Amino acid sequence: MQFVKDTFTEILEIKQSKFIAYLTPYSQYTQTLKRLKEEHPKARHFVVAYRYLNEYEQIIEHSSDDGEPKGTSGKPSLMVLQGNELIDSSVIIVRYFGGTKLGTGGLVRAYSDAVNLVIASSKLFYYTKQIEKEIVLNYSDVRIVEYECNKYEITIVEKKFDTNVTYTIQGSEENMNSFELFLSSSRCTT
């Protein structure tokens, strides 16, 4: 399985209709859709599809035709995400109607091609299950721990500052084990 960390975009034009595909991390889906609706007030359709893993490691999927004929846009877009084994990713296709009807087959091809085009130009990462842990450290160790988190590809999800500093961190099992080995040898945690 693969996913994206950034937003990528591609434009496909067919018979004067413009299909602008945005591939974005699922965590940014809602904000991106809202922003695109503000940026493209004259667009006719905002077709969406997404796949993500829930807390039980189950894949949750959704798609919407947003006014296009049923099954001609959202479902084909979702099928492209499935075929490329993308998770924790969403695609939003903004369509400007060019005046020529494409028919159901033409719409299926256009939306599928737009999603394939944006996936082909995107930087994809292979998915590894993430582990989340909490660490407590002294204020004097914050810089070194943040540096090492970056080095071991550990994400700092949350920071709490009290008597000590508490970080909620997340990373792959392999990276987390290496990072914990560093912590135990450096005595950075309390």
Summary of the structure (lengths in Angstrom):
residues: 190
radius of gyration: 21.0
end to end distance: 36.9
largest distance: 67.8
contacts: 582
relative contact order: 0.17
helix: 36%
strand: 37%
